[in-house]
């Protein structure tokens, strides 16, 4: 009995589905490996930069929404956010960029749903602070925004804390 052309079509379709599924598995495994490597390197940077500080809380996958002073055109990015007893420190995965906000310069924290016209459908941690050039603010999507706000309030007792 000779195979029908329908059997070849079914085999070809199944073959395509299997190849696509395998390709997706390989892609996501590679992406996960790259992210793990980036986090490992980020851990080293944070350990080095924060060696003299007492760390209170950190989020290795904080989604940065930008600095108000740089305007709306800047891209979002993931990185490590660290709260110490005296500073708030952030390092962006890529492009590698970092900045430190002394807690003595923080004037307010809040939890809006957007920052610079960007949103992810959850409340963000927004920090407003003084700089030599005037007021600025930054925002991140992190797990447990309320706990971040409470911890920042603990180390900046005069802080204005604005709830949602």
C-alpha positions as CSV (number, residue, x, y, z in Angstrom):
1,X,0.0,0.0,0.0
2,X,1.4,3.4,-1.0
3,X,1.3,6.3,1.5
4,X,-1.1,9.0,0.5
5,X,-0.1,12.6,0.0
6,X,-2.3,13.3,3.1
7,X,0.1,11.2,5.3
8,X,3.0,13.3,4.0
9,X,1.2,16.5,4.8
10,X,0.4,15.3,8.4
11,X,4.0,14.1,8.8
12,X,5.3,17.5,7.5
13,X,3.0,19.4,9.8
14,X,3.9,17.3,12.8
15,X,7.6,17.7,11.9
16,X,7.2,21.5,11.7
17,X,5.4,21.7,15.1
18,X,8.1,19.5,16.8
19,X,10.9,21.7,15.3
20,X,9.2,24.9,16.4
21,X,8.6,23.5,19.9
22,X,12.3,22.4,20.1
23,X,13.5,25.8,18.9
24,X,11.4,27.5,21.6
25,X,12.7,25.3,24.3
26,X,16.3,26.0,23.2
27,X,15.6,29.7,23.0
28,X,14.1,30.0,26.4
29,X,16.8,27.8,28.0
30,X,19.5,30.0,26.4
31,X,17.7,33.2,27.6
32,X,17.4,31.8,31.1
33,X,21.1,31.0,31.1
34,X,22.0,34.5,29.9
35,X,19.8,36.0,32.6
36,X,21.4,33.8,35.3
37,X,24.9,34.9,34.2
38,X,23.9,38.5,34.2
39,X,22.4,38.2,37.7
40,X,25.6,36.5,38.9
41,X,27.7,39.3,37.6
42,X,25.3,41.8,39.0
43,X,25.6,40.1,42.4
44,X,29.4,40.7,42.2
45,X,28.9,44.4,41.4
46,X,26.4,44.9,44.2
47,X,28.7,43.1,46.7
48,X,31.6,45.3,45.7
49,X,29.7,48.6,45.7
50,X,27.7,47.9,48.9
51,X,30.5,46.3,50.9
52,X,30.6,49.2,53.4
53,X,26.8,49.5,53.7
54,X,24.2,47.6,55.7
55,X,21.8,46.1,53.2
56,X,18.1,46.2,54.3
57,X,16.4,44.9,51.2
58,X,17.2,44.1,47.5
59,X,15.4,43.2,44.3
60,X,17.6,41.6,41.6
61,X,14.9,41.9,38.9
62,X,13.7,45.4,39.6
63,X,12.2,47.0,36.4
64,X,13.5,50.6,36.2
65,X,11.1,53.2,34.7
66,X,13.7,55.9,34.4
67,X,14.7,59.2,36.0
68,X,12.4,62.2,35.5
69,X,15.4,64.4,34.7
70,X,16.1,62.3,31.6
71,X,12.6,62.6,30.2
72,X,10.2,60.2,28.6
73,X,12.3,58.9,25.8
74,X,14.6,56.7,28.0
75,X,14.0,52.9,27.8
76,X,13.0,50.8,30.7
77,X,15.4,48.1,31.9
78,X,15.9,45.5,34.6
79,X,18.6,45.5,37.2
80,X,19.4,45.3,40.9
81,X,17.8,47.7,43.4
82,X,19.3,47.8,46.9
83,X,18.2,49.6,50.0
84,X,20.8,50.1,52.6
85,X,20.5,52.1,55.9
86,X,22.0,55.1,54.2
87,X,21.5,54.8,50.4
88,X,19.3,53.5,47.7
89,X,21.5,51.9,45.0
90,X,20.5,50.7,41.5
91,X,22.5,49.0,38.8
92,X,21.0,48.4,35.3
93,X,21.8,45.1,33.6
94,X,22.3,46.5,30.2
95,X,23.4,48.9,29.2
96,X,25.4,48.9,32.4
97,X,24.5,52.0,34.3
98,X,24.3,52.6,38.0
99,X,23.4,55.4,40.4
100,X,23.2,56.0,44.2
101,X,20.6,58.1,46.0
102,X,21.7,59.1,49.5
103,X,18.7,58.6,51.8
104,X,19.3,62.0,53.3
105,X,18.3,63.4,49.9
106,X,15.0,61.5,49.6
107,X,12.0,63.7,50.2
108,X,9.0,61.4,49.2
109,X,8.0,57.9,48.3
110,X,4.8,56.9,46.6
111,X,3.3,54.0,44.7
112,X,1.8,55.3,41.4
113,X,0.7,53.0,38.6
114,X,2.9,54.8,36.0
115,X,6.0,56.9,35.7
116,X,7.1,59.0,32.7
117,X,4.1,57.6,30.7
118,X,5.1,54.0,31.2
119,X,3.1,51.3,33.2
120,X,3.0,47.6,33.7
121,X,-0.4,47.4,35.4
122,X,0.9,47.3,39.0
123,X,2.0,49.8,41.6
124,X,5.5,51.1,41.3
125,X,8.0,52.3,43.9
126,X,8.6,56.0,43.2
127,X,11.3,57.9,45.0
128,X,11.6,61.6,44.9
129,X,14.9,63.2,45.9
130,X,17.1,66.3,45.8
131,X,20.1,66.6,43.5
132,X,22.6,69.5,43.0
133,X,20.5,70.3,39.9
134,X,17.1,70.3,41.7
135,X,14.4,67.7,42.3
136,X,14.4,64.4,40.5
137,X,12.5,61.1,40.8
138,X,12.9,57.5,39.8
139,X,10.5,54.6,39.8
140,X,10.8,50.8,39.8
141,X,8.4,47.8,39.5
142,X,9.3,45.6,42.4
143,X,7.6,42.9,44.4
144,X,6.0,44.2,47.7
145,X,6.0,47.9,47.1
146,X,4.5,48.6,50.5
147,X,7.3,46.8,52.3
148,X,9.9,48.9,50.3
149,X,8.1,52.1,51.2
150,X,7.9,51.1,54.9
151,X,11.6,50.2,55.0
152,X,12.6,53.5,53.3
153,X,10.4,55.4,55.8
154,X,12.2,53.6,58.6
155,X,15.5,55.1,57.5
156,X,14.2,58.5,56.5
157,X,11.8,59.3,59.4
158,X,10.8,62.8,58.1
159,X,9.8,61.5,54.7
160,X,6.5,62.3,53.1
161,X,4.9,58.9,52.4
162,X,2.1,59.1,49.9
163,X,-0.1,56.0,49.6
164,X,-1.6,55.1,46.2
